[in-house]
């Protein structure tokens, strides 16, 4: 649970920094202080990045806050297809399930049962399938 909230906090801070930088460049454009063409389009590019980052990373984690606090996870049984090199996610049935990289990790080909939060695919624990 601590890893989930630390991860969520880091992503919220990153999103806040992107918004802050976007506001700075948008203000320079508004005051006509931009002397290069790229600086005119930087706020638009940053806005697109912020929206995509929010939709795919931050919002799903925020939707799962209630699931993590109430310990109300979904259960899935399957075979591990692959494990990331950093051991922060595993792939089961073509879906990546994110986990704490400091905890133990199954090997590819293992049959396991996982508990996971649906929106963000956060997996707090796994165990060998029975």
C-alpha positions as CSV (number, residue, x, y, z in Angstrom):
1,X,0.0,0.0,0.0
2,X,2.8,2.4,0.8
3,X,4.4,1.8,-2.6
4,X,1.1,2.6,-4.3
5,X,0.7,5.9,-2.6
6,X,4.4,6.8,-3.1
7,X,4.0,6.0,-6.8
8,X,0.8,8.1,-7.0
9,X,2.5,11.0,-5.2
10,X,5.5,10.9,-7.6
11,X,3.2,11.0,-10.6
12,X,1.1,13.8,-9.2
13,X,4.3,15.8,-8.5
14,X,5.4,15.1,-12.1
15,X,2.1,16.2,-13.5
16,X,2.2,19.4,-11.4
17,X,5.7,20.2,-12.7
18,X,4.5,19.8,-16.2
19,X,1.6,22.1,-15.6
20,X,3.9,24.7,-14.0
21,X,6.3,24.6,-16.9
22,X,3.4,24.9,-19.4
23,X,2.1,27.9,-17.5
24,X,5.5,29.6,-17.6
25,X,5.9,29.2,-21.4
26,X,2.2,30.1,-22.0
27,X,2.8,33.4,-20.0
28,X,5.9,34.2,-22.1
29,X,3.9,33.7,-25.3
30,X,1.1,35.9,-23.9
31,X,3.6,38.7,-23.0
32,X,5.2,38.2,-26.5
33,X,8.6,37.5,-25.0
34,X,9.2,34.4,-27.1
35,X,11.8,35.0,-29.7
36,X,11.9,31.5,-31.3
37,X,9.2,29.7,-33.1
38,X,9.5,26.5,-31.0
39,X,8.6,28.5,-27.9
40,X,5.2,29.4,-29.4
41,X,4.3,25.8,-29.8
42,X,5.8,24.5,-26.6
43,X,2.6,25.2,-24.5
44,X,0.5,23.3,-27.0
45,X,2.9,20.4,-27.0
46,X,3.1,20.3,-23.2
47,X,-0.7,20.4,-23.0
48,X,-1.0,17.4,-25.2
49,X,1.7,15.6,-23.0
50,X,-0.2,16.6,-19.8
51,X,-3.5,15.3,-21.1
52,X,-2.1,12.0,-22.3
53,X,-0.1,11.5,-19.0
54,X,-3.2,12.3,-17.0
55,X,-5.5,9.9,-18.9
56,X,-3.1,6.9,-19.0
57,X,-1.1,7.3,-15.7
58,X,-2.5,9.6,-13.1
59,X,-6.3,9.3,-13.3
60,X,-6.3,5.4,-13.2
61,X,-4.2,5.5,-10.1
62,X,-6.5,8.1,-8.5
63,X,-9.6,5.9,-9.3
64,X,-8.0,3.0,-7.5
65,X,-7.4,4.9,-4.2
66,X,-10.6,3.6,-2.8
67,X,-9.8,0.0,-3.9
68,X,-6.4,0.1,-2.2
69,X,-7.6,1.7,1.0
70,X,-10.5,-0.8,1.4
71,X,-8.3,-3.7,0.3
72,X,-11.0,-4.6,-2.2
73,X,-9.0,-6.1,-5.1
74,X,-10.0,-8.3,-8.0
75,X,-8.5,-11.7,-8.4
76,X,-7.0,-13.3,-11.6
77,X,-5.3,-16.6,-12.2
78,X,-3.0,-17.0,-15.2
79,X,0.4,-17.8,-16.6
80,X,3.2,-15.2,-16.4
81,X,4.2,-14.3,-20.0
82,X,7.0,-12.0,-19.2
83,X,8.7,-10.0,-16.4
84,X,10.1,-6.5,-17.0
85,X,13.8,-6.0,-16.7
86,X,13.3,-3.7,-13.7
87,X,10.8,-6.2,-12.1
88,X,8.2,-3.5,-11.7
89,X,5.5,-5.3,-13.8
90,X,4.6,-8.7,-15.1
91,X,2.5,-9.6,-18.1
92,X,-0.4,-12.0,-17.8
93,X,-2.7,-12.6,-20.8
94,X,-1.2,-9.6,-22.6
95,X,-2.0,-7.2,-19.7
96,X,0.8,-5.5,-17.7
97,X,0.3,-5.7,-13.9
98,X,2.4,-3.2,-11.9
99,X,4.0,-4.3,-8.6
100,X,6.5,-3.1,-6.0
101,X,9.9,-4.0,-7.6
102,X,11.5,-4.7,-4.1
103,X,9.1,-7.6,-3.5
104,X,9.6,-11.1,-4.9
105,X,8.8,-11.7,-8.5
106,X,7.5,-14.8,-10.4
107,X,9.3,-16.2,-13.3
108,X,8.0,-16.4,-16.9
109,X,5.9,-19.5,-17.3
110,X,4.8,-19.7,-13.6
111,X,1.1,-20.2,-13.0
112,X,0.0,-17.6,-10.4
113,X,-3.0,-16.0,-8.7
114,X,-2.9,-12.2,-8.4
115,X,-4.9,-9.6,-6.6
116,X,-5.0,-6.3,-8.5
117,X,-6.7,-3.0,-8.7
118,X,-8.7,-2.8,-12.0
119,X,-8.2,0.8,-13.2
120,X,-4.4,1.0,-12.7
121,X,-3.5,-2.7,-12.8
122,X,-1.6,-2.3,-9.6
123,X,-0.8,-5.8,-8.1
124,X,0.0,-5.7,-4.3
125,X,0.5,-9.5,-4.0
126,X,0.7,-12.8,-5.9
127,X,0.9,-16.4,-5.0
128,X,1.4,-19.7,-6.9
129,X,-1.8,-21.1,-8.4
130,X,-3.3,-24.1,-6.6
